[in-house]
Amino acid sequence: MEEATGRVYTTGPVRIRTPREVLMGEGLEANRDLSQYRILKLKGNVRWGGRS
């Protein structure tokens, strides 16, 4: 984490689980509380709970 900006960075593998999906990829840029994030190389996602 970069203390001056409060941003989180990684180039490693990431997985983010939300109430509706799981996102997987490599690399991440995010704010400290992960309310806003960007996966640099999205590898896949799984969604559930949506309309059919």
ZALUMBA-382949 format. One record per atom (N, C-alpha, C, O, CB): atom name; residue number from 0; chain; x, y, z. Coordinates in steps of 0.2 Angstrom, whole numbers. Last residue first. Glycine has a CB too. Example, Ala and Ser with C-alpha at 12.3 -4.5 7.8 and 13.67 -1.06 7.14 Angstrom:
<atoms>
+------+-----+-------+-------+-------+-------+
: atom :  nr : kette :    c1 :    c2 :    c3 :
+------+-----+-------+-------+-------+-------+
:    N :   1 :     A :    64 :   -11 :    35 :
:   CA :   1 :     A :    68 :    -5 :    36 :
:    C :   1 :     A :    64 :     0 :    39 :
:    O :   1 :     A :    67 :     6 :    40 :
:   CB :   1 :     A :    70 :    -3 :    29 :
:    N :   0 :     A :    66 :   -28 :    39 :
:   CA :   0 :     A :    62 :   -22 :    39 :
:    C :   0 :     A :    66 :   -16 :    39 :
:    O :   0 :     A :    71 :   -17 :    42 :
:   CB :   0 :     A :    57 :   -22 :    45 :
+------+-----+-------+-------+-------+-------+
</atoms>
This chain:
<atoms>
+------+-----+-------+-------+-------+-------+
: atom :  nr : kette :    c1 :    c2 :    c3 :
+------+-----+-------+-------+-------+-------+
:    N :  51 :     A :  -164 :   -74 :   -75 :
:   CA :  51 :     A :  -163 :   -79 :   -80 :
:    C :  51 :     A :  -166 :   -77 :   -87 :
:    O :  51 :     A :  -165 :   -81 :   -92 :
:   CB :  51 :     A :  -166 :   -86 :   -78 :
:    N :  50 :     A :  -155 :   -62 :   -65 :
:   CA :  50 :     A :  -161 :   -64 :   -69 :
:    C :  50 :     A :  -160 :   -69 :   -74 :
:    O :  50 :     A :  -154 :   -69 :   -77 :
:   CB :  50 :     A :  -165 :   -58 :   -72 :
:    N :  49 :     A :  -143 :   -67 :   -53 :
:   CA :  49 :     A :  -146 :   -63 :   -58 :
:    C :  49 :     A :  -152 :   -65 :   -61 :
:    O :  49 :     A :  -154 :   -71 :   -59 :
:   CB :  49 :     A :  -141 :   -61 :   -64 :
:    N :  48 :     A :  -136 :   -76 :   -45 :
:   CA :  48 :     A :  -141 :   -72 :   -42 :
:    C :  48 :     A :  -145 :   -67 :   -47 :
:    O :  48 :     A :  -149 :   -63 :   -45 :
:   CB :  48 :     A :  -139 :   -68 :   -36 :
:    N :  47 :     A :  -119 :   -75 :   -50 :
:   CA :  47 :     A :  -125 :   -78 :   -48 :
:    C :  47 :     A :  -130 :   -73 :   -45 :
:    O :  47 :     A :  -129 :   -68 :   -44 :
:   CB :  47 :     A :  -123 :   -83 :   -43 :
:    N :  46 :     A :  -104 :   -76 :   -60 :
:   CA :  46 :     A :  -110 :   -72 :   -57 :
:    C :  46 :     A :  -115 :   -77 :   -55 :
:    O :  46 :     A :  -116 :   -82 :   -58 :
:   CB :  46 :     A :  -112 :   -67 :   -63 :
:    N :  45 :     A :   -87 :   -76 :   -61 :
:   CA :  45 :     A :   -93 :   -80 :   -60 :
:    C :  45 :     A :   -98 :   -76 :   -57 :
:    O :  45 :     A :   -97 :   -73 :   -52 :
:   CB :  45 :     A :   -91 :   -87 :   -56 :
:    N :  44 :     A :   -74 :   -72 :   -72 :
:   CA :  44 :     A :   -79 :   -70 :   -67 :
:    C :  44 :     A :   -84 :   -75 :   -67 :
:    O :  44 :     A :   -86 :   -78 :   -72 :
:   CB :  44 :     A :   -81 :   -63 :   -68 :
:    N :  43 :     A :   -56 :   -70 :   -77 :
:   CA :  43 :     A :   -63 :   -73 :   -77 :
:    C :  43 :     A :   -67 :   -70 :   -72 :
:    O :  43 :     A :   -65 :   -67 :   -67 :
:   CB :  43 :     A :   -62 :   -81 :   -76 :
:    N :  42 :     A :   -46 :   -62 :   -78 :
:   CA :  42 :     A :   -45 :   -68 :   -81 :
:    C :  42 :     A :   -52 :   -72 :   -81 :
:    O :  42 :     A :   -53 :   -76 :   -85 :
:   CB :  42 :     A :   -40 :   -73 :   -77 :
:    N :  41 :     A :   -40 :   -45 :   -81 :
:   CA :  41 :     A :   -46 :   -50 :   -79 :
:    C :  41 :     A :   -45 :   -56 :   -82 :
:    O :  41 :     A :   -45 :   -57 :   -88 :
:   CB :  41 :     A :   -53 :   -46 :   -80 :
:    N :  40 :     A :   -28 :   -37 :   -76 :
:   CA :  40 :     A :   -29 :   -42 :   -81 :
:    C :  40 :     A :   -34 :   -47 :   -79 :
:    O :  40 :     A :   -33 :   -52 :   -75 :
:   CB :  40 :     A :   -22 :   -46 :   -83 :
:    N :  39 :     A :   -31 :   -27 :   -66 :
:   CA :  39 :     A :   -27 :   -25 :   -72 :
:    C :  39 :     A :   -28 :   -31 :   -78 :
:    O :  39 :     A :   -28 :   -29 :   -84 :
:   CB :  39 :     A :   -20 :   -25 :   -71 :
:    N :  38 :     A :   -45 :   -22 :   -58 :
:   CA :  38 :     A :   -41 :   -28 :   -60 :
:    C :  38 :     A :   -37 :   -27 :   -66 :
:    O :  38 :     A :   -41 :   -26 :   -71 :
:   CB :  38 :     A :   -45 :   -35 :   -59 :
:    N :  37 :     A :   -48 :    -9 :   -48 :
:   CA :  37 :     A :   -47 :   -11 :   -55 :
:    C :  37 :     A :   -43 :   -17 :   -55 :
:    O :  37 :     A :   -37 :   -16 :   -53 :
:   CB :  37 :     A :   -45 :    -5 :   -59 :
:    N :  36 :     A :   -60 :    -2 :   -36 :
:   CA :  36 :     A :   -54 :    -6 :   -38 :
:    C :  36 :     A :   -54 :    -7 :   -46 :
:    O :  36 :     A :   -59 :    -6 :   -49 :
:   CB :  36 :     A :   -54 :   -12 :   -34 :
:    N :  35 :     A :   -68 :     5 :   -22 :
:   CA :  35 :     A :   -66 :     6 :   -30 :
:    C :  35 :     A :   -60 :     2 :   -31 :
:    O :  35 :     A :   -55 :     3 :   -28 :
:   CB :  35 :     A :   -66 :    14 :   -31 :
:    N :  34 :     A :   -68 :     0 :   -10 :
:   CA :  34 :     A :   -74 :     2 :   -13 :
:    C :  34 :     A :   -74 :     4 :   -20 :
:    O :  34 :     A :   -79 :     3 :   -24 :
:   CB :  34 :     A :   -77 :     8 :    -9 :
:    N :  33 :     A :   -56 :    -3 :    -3 :
:   CA :  33 :     A :   -58 :    -8 :    -9 :
:    C :  33 :     A :   -65 :    -6 :   -12 :
:    O :  33 :     A :   -68 :   -10 :   -15 :
:   CB :  33 :     A :   -58 :   -15 :    -7 :
:    N :  32 :     A :   -51 :     5 :     6 :
:   CA :  32 :     A :   -56 :     1 :     8 :
:    C :  32 :     A :   -59 :    -3 :     3 :
:    O :  32 :     A :   -64 :    -7 :     4 :
:   CB :  32 :     A :   -62 :     6 :    11 :
:    N :  31 :     A :   -40 :    12 :    -2 :
:   CA :  31 :     A :   -39 :     8 :     4 :
:    C :  31 :     A :   -44 :     3 :     6 :
:    O :  31 :     A :   -43 :    -2 :     9 :
:   CB :  31 :     A :   -37 :    13 :    10 :
:    N :  30 :     A :   -43 :     8 :   -20 :
:   CA :  30 :     A :   -42 :    13 :   -14 :
:    C :  30 :     A :   -42 :     9 :    -8 :
:    O :  30 :     A :   -43 :     3 :    -8 :
:   CB :  30 :     A :   -48 :    18 :   -13 :
:    N :  29 :     A :   -32 :    -1 :   -31 :
:   CA :  29 :     A :   -38 :     0 :   -27 :
:    C :  29 :     A :   -37 :     6 :   -22 :
:    O :  29 :     A :   -31 :     7 :   -20 :
:   CB :  29 :     A :   -41 :    -6 :   -24 :
:    N :  28 :     A :   -27 :   -12 :   -43 :
:   CA :  28 :     A :   -26 :    -5 :   -41 :
:    C :  28 :     A :   -32 :    -3 :   -37 :
:    O :  28 :     A :   -38 :    -4 :   -40 :
:   CB :  28 :     A :   -24 :     0 :   -47 :
:    N :  27 :     A :   -19 :   -27 :   -47 :
:   CA :  27 :     A :   -24 :   -24 :   -44 :
:    C :  27 :     A :   -22 :   -17 :   -42 :
:    O :  27 :     A :   -17 :   -16 :   -40 :
:   CB :  27 :     A :   -27 :   -27 :   -38 :
:    N :  26 :     A :   -15 :   -43 :   -55 :
:   CA :  26 :     A :   -14 :   -36 :   -54 :
:    C :  26 :     A :   -20 :   -32 :   -51 :
:    O :  26 :     A :   -26 :   -34 :   -53 :
:   CB :  26 :     A :   -12 :   -33 :   -60 :
:    N :  25 :     A :   -25 :   -54 :   -63 :
:   CA :  25 :     A :   -19 :   -53 :   -60 :
:    C :  25 :     A :   -18 :   -45 :   -60 :
:    O :  25 :     A :   -19 :   -42 :   -65 :
:   CB :  25 :     A :   -13 :   -56 :   -65 :
:    N :  24 :     A :   -41 :   -62 :   -57 :
:   CA :  24 :     A :   -36 :   -59 :   -62 :
:    C :  24 :     A :   -29 :   -58 :   -59 :
:    O :  24 :     A :   -28 :   -61 :   -54 :
:   CB :  24 :     A :   -39 :   -53 :   -65 :
:    N :  23 :     A :   -58 :   -64 :   -55 :
:   CA :  23 :     A :   -51 :   -67 :   -54 :
:    C :  23 :     A :   -47 :   -63 :   -59 :
:    O :  23 :     A :   -49 :   -62 :   -65 :
:   CB :  23 :     A :   -51 :   -74 :   -55 :
:    N :  22 :     A :   -73 :   -61 :   -45 :
:   CA :  22 :     A :   -68 :   -59 :   -51 :
:    C :  22 :     A :   -61 :   -61 :   -49 :
:    O :  22 :     A :   -59 :   -61 :   -44 :
:   CB :  22 :     A :   -68 :   -51 :   -51 :
:    N :  21 :     A :   -89 :   -67 :   -42 :
:   CA :  21 :     A :   -82 :   -68 :   -40 :
:    C :  21 :     A :   -77 :   -66 :   -46 :
:    O :  21 :     A :   -79 :   -68 :   -52 :
:   CB :  21 :     A :   -80 :   -75 :   -38 :
:    N :  20 :     A :  -104 :   -59 :   -37 :
:   CA :  20 :     A :   -99 :   -62 :   -42 :
:    C :  20 :     A :   -93 :   -63 :   -39 :
:    O :  20 :     A :   -91 :   -60 :   -33 :
:   CB :  20 :     A :   -99 :   -58 :   -48 :
:    N :  19 :     A :  -113 :   -54 :   -28 :
:   CA :  19 :     A :  -116 :   -56 :   -34 :
:    C :  19 :     A :  -111 :   -60 :   -39 :
:    O :  19 :     A :  -113 :   -63 :   -44 :
:   CB :  19 :     A :  -119 :   -51 :   -38 :
:    N :  18 :     A :  -106 :   -49 :   -17 :
:   CA :  18 :     A :  -113 :   -53 :   -16 :
:    C :  18 :     A :  -115 :   -56 :   -22 :
:    O :  18 :     A :  -119 :   -61 :   -22 :
:   CB :  18 :     A :  -118 :   -48 :   -13 :
:    N :  17 :     A :   -89 :   -53 :   -22 :
:   CA :  17 :     A :   -95 :   -48 :   -20 :
:    C :  17 :     A :  -101 :   -52 :   -19 :
:    O :  17 :     A :  -101 :   -58 :   -20 :
:   CB :  17 :     A :   -96 :   -42 :   -26 :
:    N :  16 :     A :   -73 :   -56 :   -21 :
:   CA :  16 :     A :   -79 :   -59 :   -20 :
:    C :  16 :     A :   -84 :   -54 :   -18 :
:    O :  16 :     A :   -83 :   -50 :   -13 :
:   CB :  16 :     A :   -79 :   -65 :   -15 :
:    N :  15 :     A :   -58 :   -56 :   -30 :
:   CA :  15 :     A :   -63 :   -52 :   -27 :
:    C :  15 :     A :   -70 :   -55 :   -27 :
:    O :  15 :     A :   -72 :   -57 :   -32 :
:   CB :  15 :     A :   -63 :   -45 :   -30 :
:    N :  14 :     A :   -42 :   -61 :   -31 :
:   CA :  14 :     A :   -49 :   -64 :   -32 :
:    C :  14 :     A :   -53 :   -59 :   -28 :
:    O :  14 :     A :   -51 :   -58 :   -22 :
:   CB :  14 :     A :   -49 :   -71 :   -30 :
:    N :  13 :     A :   -26 :   -60 :   -40 :
:   CA :  13 :     A :   -31 :   -57 :   -36 :
:    C :  13 :     A :   -38 :   -61 :   -37 :
:    O :  13 :     A :   -39 :   -64 :   -42 :
:   CB :  13 :     A :   -32 :   -50 :   -37 :
:    N :  12 :     A :    -8 :   -62 :   -42 :
:   CA :  12 :     A :   -15 :   -65 :   -43 :
:    C :  12 :     A :   -20 :   -62 :   -38 :
:    O :  12 :     A :   -18 :   -61 :   -32 :
:   CB :  12 :     A :   -15 :   -72 :   -43 :
:    N :  11 :     A :     2 :   -47 :   -42 :
:   CA :  11 :     A :     0 :   -54 :   -41 :
:    C :  11 :     A :    -7 :   -56 :   -43 :
:    O :  11 :     A :   -11 :   -52 :   -44 :
:   CB :  11 :     A :     2 :   -56 :   -34 :
:    N :  10 :     A :     4 :   -34 :   -42 :
:   CA :  10 :     A :     5 :   -37 :   -48 :
:    C :  10 :     A :     3 :   -44 :   -48 :
:    O :  10 :     A :     3 :   -48 :   -53 :
:   CB :  10 :     A :    12 :   -36 :   -51 :
:    N :   9 :     A :    -5 :   -21 :   -33 :
:   CA :   9 :     A :    -1 :   -28 :   -33 :
:    C :   9 :     A :    -1 :   -30 :   -40 :
:    O :   9 :     A :    -5 :   -28 :   -44 :
:   CB :   9 :     A :    -5 :   -33 :   -29 :
:    N :   8 :     A :    -9 :    -8 :   -22 :
:   CA :   8 :     A :    -6 :   -10 :   -28 :
:    C :   8 :     A :    -4 :   -17 :   -27 :
:    O :   8 :     A :    -1 :   -19 :   -22 :
:   CB :   8 :     A :    -1 :    -5 :   -31 :
:    N :   7 :     A :   -19 :     4 :   -15 :
:   CA :   7 :     A :   -17 :    -2 :   -14 :
:    C :   7 :     A :   -15 :    -5 :   -21 :
:    O :   7 :     A :   -19 :    -4 :   -26 :
:   CB :   7 :     A :   -22 :    -7 :   -11 :
:    N :   6 :     A :   -18 :    21 :    -8 :
:   CA :   6 :     A :   -19 :    16 :   -14 :
:    C :   6 :     A :   -16 :    10 :   -12 :
:    O :   6 :     A :   -11 :     9 :    -9 :
:   CB :   6 :     A :   -17 :    19 :   -20 :
:    N :   5 :     A :   -15 :    32 :     0 :
:   CA :   5 :     A :   -20 :    27 :     2 :
:    C :   5 :     A :   -22 :    22 :    -3 :
:    O :   5 :     A :   -27 :    19 :    -2 :
:   CB :   5 :     A :   -26 :    31 :     5 :
:    N :   4 :     A :    -5 :    40 :    -3 :
:   CA :   4 :     A :   -11 :    41 :    -7 :
:    C :   4 :     A :   -17 :    36 :    -4 :
:    O :   4 :     A :   -22 :    37 :    -6 :
:   CB :   4 :     A :   -10 :    39 :   -14 :
:    N :   3 :     A :     5 :    38 :     6 :
:   CA :   3 :     A :     4 :    44 :     4 :
:    C :   3 :     A :    -3 :    45 :     1 :
:    O :   3 :     A :    -7 :    50 :     2 :
:   CB :   3 :     A :     9 :    47 :     0 :
:    N :   2 :     A :     6 :    23 :     7 :
:   CA :   2 :     A :     3 :    27 :    12 :
:    C :   2 :     A :     1 :    34 :    10 :
:    O :   2 :     A :    -4 :    37 :    13 :
:   CB :   2 :     A :     9 :    28 :    18 :
:    N :   1 :     A :     2 :    11 :    -4 :
:   CA :   1 :     A :     6 :    17 :    -4 :
:    C :   1 :     A :     3 :    22 :     1 :
:    O :   1 :     A :    -3 :    24 :     1 :
:   CB :   1 :     A :     6 :    21 :   -11 :
:    N :   0 :     A :     4 :    -6 :     0 :
:   CA :   0 :     A :     0 :     0 :     0 :
:    C :   0 :     A :     4 :     6 :     0 :
:    O :   0 :     A :    10 :     6 :     3 :
:   CB :   0 :     A :    -5 :     0 :     6 :
+------+-----+-------+-------+-------+-------+
</atoms>
